Every structure is written in structure tokens, then in C-alpha cells.
Amino acid sequence: MSLADKVLAVNDDLPIRTDRPVHSGKVRSVYWLTAEDSARLIREKGYNVPADTPLAIMVISDRISAFDCIWQGEDGLAGVPGKGAALNAISSHWFKLFKEKGLADSHILDIPHPFVWIVQKASPVMVEAIARQYITGSMWRAYKSGEREFCGITLPEGLQKDQKLPELLITPSTKGILRGLEGVPEADDVNVSRADLERHYQGFNFRSMADIDRYEVLLKEGFAVISDALAQLDEIFVDTKFEFGYVKDAAGNEKLIYMDEVGTPDSSRIWDGAAWRNGEIVEQSKEGFRQWLLNHFPDPDILLNKNRMEERFGLARDNKLPVDVMMDISRTYVGIAEKIVGHKLELAANPKQEIIDILAAEYGLIV
């Protein structure tokens, strides 16, 4: 079996029983189960949710996205070996740790396979909750060009690139395009302030003003849990994106939870601690791949300029990347995952067939 056969690049064509279109994102595909299958699994597996809760099968892939594009390798390598399993393993590890430490639950109810989560339907908060412990990336570029205010927070003069910030900075942005919120641009992923959230808390799908405080506490506590755990591995948690939503438990109580993914190389920057102390940056996250792309193509503005999206999509479509670059990404993702979870990742030889077999035999969900 070739290396390409071990990669799950297409994950929206599984024969999972569903009566709704499969939602396929950049990395994950979501299969909403029928009402009958949802109710049956809740009953059979004893999930702590109301009996009529919609459930979904969330299947991760090995696809690699950067600058809003999906990138592929030569020799038919349509994804990064081990990437999907690494992302799920890391997120599952942190979600479990959050719950053990009494922070909050997640949307995950069951993990049938390293590529698969069974999740309950959540009502998402329309905020990408971004926390920054160091000044780097887009924030450094803006600071260097003279900006000092970020999401209503003023940074001091004299900061240096890649320096630790005086305190954890929360710089939220919109999740999706929100319409009719005065002072909030109608565009995806635009920065918003704490005052914007308070003024339009219902528009951002917070249940109450108090939940803005609650989300900030969960963001800071979650960041601290991951940062402390990584520090013990001599890794630095630089910045990250969390997402939140509301779900109900079996008794009908609504609660704010963590959702999507947390603390992964896709959603965070992680630096090697020893290298940083020596004045070097060694990325343990997708940022290293982004930098490679910027250095590789002669006109990096295509990757940075949102007015050149057609050219950018063409660049990703027409350029198959060297296999050694894809394998370098694989080593980064699998390496940091194994460090975090504390054991070797067992990578499937044929992940798609494994998923089908497990969902058929143990969950009765294959048509």
C-alpha cells in the first residue's frame, strides 16, 4: 500500500446514514444523523443529553489548509500522513483535561475511531475567541507599522518581536458574517472589542451579559491549563483560538461548553522552548508551513492579499508540493501530538475502511 493510500483526504463520501447534506469544511466533514439514529444512540450508549438531541458524526481528514486554501503534494499525496489523527488526539486530550479540572464540557460524546467524534448539536457563540501570550505574526506586523490598539486594548510602547506580553491578551473576532450590529463590519473574521460584545451580546448569541465574563474566564483558564502542560514539555503556548457554544444535558440544563478544537497545531502557535531561549523560533504548529509557503513562492503578496483570492486558489490548485515538505509537516504534527498525549500514535493503514467497519459494527450507522 502506498503512502497516498494511508491518507484520508476525502472525508465527505462515507456511507453514513443521514437525511441531510454532508457539511464539509476545510478539514472536517459533519454527518447529521437521522432523528431515529440520534435517539437510538442516546438510549443505547447512555449519552448525557436530552433524548431528542440531534447528533452528528464528525470525521476529520488529513487535508492541510493554509491561507484559506487546501494544498496537496506530489505523487498523489492529497494530505499529510497522520495529521488528522494528531489533531483529534490533541483536542481530545485537552478537552478531557478541561473536564477533569472542572472548567467546562465539550461537544464530544464519544470517540469511536481516532478520526471520528460523535458530537451533540450546539448553539455556537459567534465569536472566535483568540488569546495571545506573545506578540508575533499579524499582531506584530500591525504593531510594527504603528498600531497600538487591538480590540479595544492599548499595548505599551517598546515591545519587541516574539516578546512575551505583559498579560494574556484576548482579541476576539467575528465567526461568520454578522449583519445589523452597529459598529461591527459585516465581514467574516473581523476584530471586535469587549464593548462590541456587551452592546450586541444577543447578536453574538450569548445568552446573557454574564456569559461574556464566563467565556473570558473559560478562555483564560483553558489557555492556562494548556500553557502549563506544554511548559512541562518545554514547549511554549504562544497564541490560540477557542470556540464556544451552548448545549443541554439530560436534565435539560443549558451550559456553555468548549467546541470545535483546542490547542492544536492548526488553531495555535506552539514554539520549542529551548530554541526560543536561544533567540530562535522553531514552530511546532502550522505556522512553519505558512512560512515555507511565503518563502517558496516568488510573490508572497498573493498569499497575504485578500484582493487576490482567485490567484491564490490557482496557486494552490496548480502547484503540487514536494513530498518531503508534506512529510516535514507530518513529523511536526505527529511529533507534538505524541509529546502531548504521552504515547505513540497508531496510524491506520486504511482509515476510511476502518471508520466504516466500526460505525457499522458498533453503531449501526452505515447504509
N, C-alpha and C positions, 0 to 999 in steps of 0.2 A: 504493500500500500504506500502510495506517495505521500509526501508531506502535505500536499494540497488536499488530499482526501481526509486528513485529520482535522482540517479547519472547517468550522461551521460558519460559512459566510452568508448563506441564505437561510433565514430562520422564520419566514412568513408562509411557508408552504407545507407545514406539518399537518397530518390528517387528524387534527384535534377537533372534536365535535363542538361546533359553535354556530349560532344563528345570527352572528353579526360579522361585519368585515373585520379582518385582522388589522390591527393598528401597528404599523411598522415604523419605528423611529430609527435614529442613526445607528444604534447598537442593539436595542431590544425590540422584540415583537410581542404584542399583547393579544391573547386569545380570550375573549369574554365567553365564559361557559353559559350554557342554557340555564334557565331558572331551575329546571329539573335536576341537572347535574350539580349545580351550586348547592341546592337544598340537600341532595343526597350526600355530597361530600361533607357538608357541615354536620349532618347527622352521623355518618359513618366514622368520621375522623375526630369528632368532638371539638371542632374549632370554636374558640370563644367569641362568637359573633352572633347577631340575631339570625333566626332561621331563614329569613328571606334575603340575606345579604348577597349581592352579586359577587361572584368570584372570578378571577382570571388566572390563566396560565401565562407567566411572563418568561419568555425564552431569550436568553442572551445570545449574542453571536460573537465571532472573533473579528468582526469588521473593525477597522481603525478609521476614525474620523478626526479631522483637524481643519481648522479654518472653514467649517461648515461643509466640508467635502469628505467623501469616502475615498480612501486611497487603496490601491491594490499593488501586488508585487508581480514580478516576472514568474515564469514557469507555472502559471495558473494559480499562484498563491493569492487568493482573494481575501485573505485576512491574516491575522497574526496568531500563530500557534500558541495556545494556552491563555490568550488574552481574556476570553470570556470567562473561563473557569477562575482565573486570577481575580477578575473584578467581582464576581459573585462571592468568592471565598472571603475577600477583604471586607466587602459590605456586610455580609452575614456575620462575620466576626465582630465588627464594631456594633452592629445592631444588637447582638446578643450581649455585649459588654454594657451598652447603654441600659438595657433592661435589667441586667444584674445589679447595676449601680443605682437603680431606681429613678432613672432620668425620664424615659418615656418608651412606649412600644413603637414598633414599626408596622408597616402594612403587610409584612410577610407572615403567612400562617403555616407554611410547610415548604420543605426543600426536597423534592423527590429525586433530583439529579443535580450535579454541580452546575449545569447550565440553566436550571429551571427553578423558579419560585412560584408557589401558589399564593396569590395576594387577594386581599379583600378590597372592594371598591372604596376609595377615599374621596373626600371632597377637598381638593387641593387649595392651599393658600397660594395666591397668585404672585408670590414673591420668591425670587432666587436669593436665598439668604447667604450672602458672601461674607466670610470673616478673613481678615488679613492680619498676620502677626509680623510680617516683614514687608518692606517696600521694594517691589520688583515688578517686572512685566509692564502692563499697561498703566498701572498706577505710577510707577517710576517715570515712564515716558511723559505722562501728564505733569508730574511734579517737576521734572527737569525743565519742561517748557514753561514753567511759571505758575501752574495751578496749585492752589493751596487748600481749596475747599472740596471735599468729597462727601457727597450725600449729607450735606449739612454739617460736616465735621471739619474743622480747620486744623491742618497739620502745621507743626512748628517749622521754622527755617532751619537750614543746615543739615538736613537728612542726607545720608549717602546711600548709593545704590546697594540693595540687598541687606540693608541695615535692619535690625530688629526695631519695630515701632515701640513708642513709649507704652502703649497698651493695645489690646486687641481691638481692631477697627472693624465695625460692622458696616458694610457698604452694599445694601440690598439693591436689586434691580427687578424690573418687571418680568414676570413669567408669562409670555404671550402678549398679545396686543390688547390693552385695556382701553375702553372707549368711554368718553364722557366724564373723566376725572380731571377736574380743573387743576392746571399746573403740572399734569403728568402727560408727557408726549405719548401720542398713540403709535407706539412702536415697541417691538419686542426688545427685551434686554436693555432698557434704559435705566440709569441710576435714579433712585428715589431716596428721599430723606425720611427720617423718623417722623417729621411733621406731615409729610405726604401720607404716610401710613395711618397716622392718627386722624387726619382730616377725612380720609376716604377708607376707613377700616373695613366697611362693608363691601366697598368696591374691590378690595383686595381679598375678600372672602374670609376675613377674620370674624369670628362670632361676637367678639366684644373688644373694647379698648384694652381690657386687662390681658387679652391674649397676645397683644403686641409685646407686652412685658414678658409673657410666658415664652413666646418664640425666641426672644433675645436671650432669655435665661437658658433655654434648651440649646440654643446655638453655642453660647459660651461654654456651657457645661460639656456638651458633646465635643467641642473643639479641645477643651482641656483634657478630657479622657483620652482622646486620640494622641494629642501632643505629648502627654506624659508617657503613654505606652511606647510611642515612637522614640522618645528621648532615651528610654531604657535600651533601645536597639541602636543608639547613636544615629538616629535619623531626625531631621528637623521638619516639623509640620509647618509649612510656610503660609499657605492660604488654602481655602476650600469653599465649596458651595454645598449647602444643605437645602433640602426641600421639606416642607411640612404639609400636613393635611389633617382632616378630621375623619374619624371612624367611630363606630359604636361597638361596644362589647355585647355579650349575650344578654346582659340585663338591660340593654338599651341606653347605657350611659355613653355620652359622647366624650371623646378625648382627642387632644392634639397629639399627633404622632410624627415621627421621622418617616420620610418616604423617599422613593427613587433610590439613590445610592449614597453612601457616605464614605469619606476618607479614602477614596480610590485614586489611582494614578490618572484616571480620566477627569475626576472632579476636583483634584487638589494638586498643589505643588508639594513635593517632598524632596528635601535635599540631604545628601550624605553629610553627617555631622563633622567627621574628621576633615573632609575636604573644605567645608565652609570655614573651619577654624584656621585653615591654611590659606584663606583668601580665594579659594576656588569654589565654583558651583558645579556639583555633579548631580544631575537631575535623576530622581527615582520615579519619574512620572512622565506623562505625555509631553511635557514642556520640552524635553530633549528632542523629541521627534519634530515638534513645531520648529525648533531652532534649526534642525537639519534641513527642513523644507525651505526655510528662509535663506539659508546659505547655499542650497543646491540650485535653486532657480535664479537665472540672471536678473529677473525683475521682481524682487520680493514685494513690491507695492501691490502686485496682483493679489497676493495673499492677505494684505492688510487693508486694502481699499474696498469698502463695501459697494462702491460705484462700479466695480469691475467684476461683478459676480459671474457673468457669462464667461469671461476669460478664465476665471478661477475654476469654474466647473470643467471647462475644456482642458485646463492643465491637469486636473485630477483624472479626467477620463482618458487622456491621450498619453499619459506618462506612467508606465508600469515601473515600480520602484525596484531596485536591486534586492535580491533575496537576502543578502547579508544585512541590509537595512531592516527588513521585516524581522529577521531573526534577532537583531540587536534590540528591537522593541520587545520581542518575546522575552528575551533574557531580563530586561528591565521589569516587565510586569510580573513574570513568574517569580523572579528573584525577590522582589519586595513583598509579594503575596506570601511566599514560603517563610520569609523572615517574620511577617506579622502573625500568621496563623500558627507558626512553630512546627510545621511538618511539611513534607514533600507533597506537591500537588500531583495527583494521579490523573494524567491526561488521557482522555478517551481516544481509542483508535478510530472509532466511527460514532461520533457524538449523536448524530441525527438518529441513527438506528437505536442506540441506547435509550434515547429520550422516548421514542415511540414505544419500545418494548416495556419500559417502566410505566408509562402513562396508560398503557393497555392493561398490563397485568395487575397493577396495584391501585389504579384509579378508575379504570373503565371509561376512558375518555377518548379512545381512538375509534374513528369510523372505518 
